[in-house]
């Protein structure tokens, strides 16, 4: 467990599509730092005046930094958070970065019913979420963990289906695939280390409420 520095509030931000949206939202309540940019070569960026540290992290690592106390709070997609299974508090649904987790198949080999895919292979970045979904349907599946280009699974015969994030559906259509089952919606969440929540309660609570007000004003 990392040592909690009570002087600073350390915030883990994910690289990628959520970074800019997260940084912009935090800036509206005064949480920023000079040169806070995804392109920065610095992995830790500090605002000494306001005693804030930002960790710029690979998306999948944000829940780990928060769980172990290297960061007090972080921003992460609900999909990544659920897949990680990390023991953190979820403080706020930030509303942005909305996407859907779906099961999709090759149109040319589409089966009549969802249950017809039982005991087949599914390629996914989210094997834990997928397993929970299929178990709930009474379906035993073989899970193949991939880290990119999930759509390749059915195309090259690696799997009969995929479970992946869908935003517009364009990638699926371009690869002759179609979603056949909805699994979950996902948006960005504000998460917090359990010890930090107690040690820095006032500051974290105030930040959360300030974000909540900004979001309500934007509606």
N, C-alpha and C positions, 0 to 999 in steps of 0.2 A: 504494500500500500504506500503510495507516495505521501510525502510530508505535506500537510496543508499549510500554505503560507497565508496567514490571516491578514497580511498587509495588502495583498493583491487579490483581485478576482480574475481567475484564469478561465478563458473562454475558448473552446475548441470549435473551429469552423471547418467545414468540409470543402475540399477542392471540388471543382465542377460546377454544375448548374445552380446549386444552392448557395454557393459562396457569395456572389454579388447580392443576391436577395437578402441573405442573412446580414451581411455587412451594412447594407442600406437601411434595413430595419433597425439595427442596433444604433446606427449613427443618428437616427431620429430621436433617440432618447439619450444622446450624449456619450454613447459607448463607441469610441473610435480611437484610432492611433495613426500617427504619421506613417505613410507608405504602407498602409494596410491594403494589400493587394494580393490576389492569387498568384500573380506573376513575380512577386517578391522572392528573392533568393533566401531571405530570412525565414526560418521555420517558426520562430517566436518573435512577435512584434509587441513592444511594450509602450504604454502610455504612462510615463513616470508620474506625471502630474495627477492623473486620476487613479493611479494604481490599478491599471488594467493590463493583463497580458493576453495576447491572442496566440493560439497555437493553430497553424495552418496544417491540416492533416488530410491524409487519404480518407475518403468517405467512410470506408468500412472500419477504420480505426478509431473514429470519434467515440463510439460507445465504450471502447476499451480505455481510452484516456480518462473518460469521465468515471467509469466504474472504479478504477484504481486510484483516482484522486490526483492524477497528473493535471487534469482540468477540473474546475469546479462545476462548470456548466458547458453545454455544447448544443449545437444544432444538427439534427440528423433526420433523414426520412424515416417515416414509420416502418416502411418495409425493411430497411437496414437494421433498425432498432429491434424489430421482432425477430429477424433472422439471427441477430447476434446473441439474443437471450441474456444480455447483460443486466446486472442487478443495479438499476438506477431509478431515480424518480423521473416521471414524465410530468413536467410542469404545465406545458401549454401547447395547444395545437396552433401553429403559426399560420396555417392556412395556405401557404404558397407551396410550389413544387408538386402540385397535385398530379397523381398518376394512378393507374390501376394495375393490379397484379392479376394476370389472366392465364388460363390454360389455352394453348393454341396448337393446331395440328396442320399438317399438309392437306390442302383442299383435295388433292388427287387421291388421298388415302383416308378420307374422312369416314369414320364409322357412325353407325346409326345412333347409338346411345353413349352417354358418358361412361356407363358401366362396361361398355365393350372394350375400354382401354385398360381394364384391370389386368394386373400382372404383366404390364408392358413397361418400357423404359421411358423416363421423362428427364429431359435435360434442363438444368436450371441453375441460376445463381443462388436460389433460395430453397435448398433442400429441406430445411426444417419447417418453413412455412408450407411448402408443398406437401410434406409428409403429414402435417396436421390436417390439411385440407382433405387429402385423399383418405386418411384414416377415418375422418368424419363421414365420408361417403361409403365406408366399409370396403375400400379398395386397397389392395396390396400393390405397391409399385416398386420398380427399381429406379433409384435416383442417381443421376450422373451429374456431378458438380462441374460446371463450366464457369469461366470468368469473363467471357466475351463472346459476341456473335452467337448467341443462343439459338438463333433461327437456323443455324447450320445443322443442328441436331437431326431433324427429320430429313433435310435435303440430302445429307451424306449417309443416311441410314444408321446414325448413331442412336437415335431414339424415335419412338412413335409420336411423341408430343413434347412440348416445352411448357415451362411455367416461367413467365417473364413479365417485366414492366411494360405496359402499353400506355403511350401518351396520345398519339394521334392515330395509330394503326397503320401508318404509311409503310414502316419497315416490314410489317407482316404482309401487307398487300404486295409489296415489291418482291417478296420471297414466296408468293403463292400460298401463304398460310392464312388461317382464319381462327379467331378466338372462339372457343366453344363453352367456356365456363369462367364465370367471375369468381375471384378469390377474395380480394379486398381492395379498398381504396387506401391510398397513402398520401400523406402530406408531411411537410417539415414539422418537427417537434422540438421544443426546448426541453432538454434533459438536464438532470442535476445529480451530482455525487451525493450519496446519503449522508456522509459525515459533513461535507461542506454545507448541506442544507441546514444542519444544526449549528455549526460554528459560524456561518456567515448568513444566518437566516434573514436578518433585517435587510441586508444589501440585496440578496437574491430575491426576496419577496418584493422589494421595491422595484427591481428591474422587471420582474414578471408582471407586476401590476401596470407599470409604465408601458410595457409592450402591449398588454391587453387594451389599454386606453387608445393607443395609436391604431390598433387594429379595428377597434369599434368605430373610431372616427373615420376610418377609410371605407367603411361599409356604405 
